[in-house]
């Protein structure tokens, strides 16, 4: 083999080695890029699942509060005289049922007890009273009424009930830290403030 041929073979081998090395480096970079791309998702999940005592209490109390609203709303669907009152009852049930499921899921993820595990005696009941009555008293009051009297009393009590939910949500915005719980608190404030205006207008027509 001539010296020129030998040099060509060495050059070709070097070129092949360089190409393989570059390919290996490229593969390593792609892998690192995938890892970097996953980091924000991991960080976001961690942030979403983080919570403090205020977040847990908000979820525990709001579940009970929503359950009370749904109980009243379902009675309005059965007994309401005005179509607007019946429609309002349907909307309240449809909106707050999924929120209960959402908050129940948070408590499970956080390893916190649900309201049923705690017993209502272990909970702060701020924001739960309506016109000086608890849920049982409000339901007894409504069940004794019918027609326009029912519609009027339902709207009066639900306005107070909504005010309690807004109060609890505002407290959550002050003390909570979980991003999802804070977002739900804002949603509740916006939605129920609008419904209070709607119910106040309905009351003026009864």
Number of C-alpha atoms within 10 A of each C-alpha: 5 6 7 8 10 11 11 11 11 11 12 12 12 12 12 11 12 12 12 12 11 11 12 11 12 12 11 11 12 11 12 12 11 10 11 11 11 11 11 11 11 11 10 12 11 11 14 15 14 15 19 12 11 18 24 23 21 22 27 25 22 24 22 20 23 21 17 19 23 21 15 23 25 17 19 25 19 10 19 24 17 16 10 14 22 19 14 20 24 17 14 19 19 13 14 19 15 11 17 19 11 16 22 19 14 22 20 11 11 15 10 17 15 21 20 9 9 12 10 13 8 9 13 12 15 11 19 23 18 19 13 9 13 13 20 9 14 20 17 10 15 20 14 9 15 15 11 14 14 22 23 22 17 26 20 17 22 23 22 19 25 24 20 20 25 22 16 23 26 17 14 24 19 10 15 21 18 19 16 18 24 20 13 18 24 16 14 21 19 12 13 19 17 11 17 19 12 15 20 13 11 16 15 8 7 10
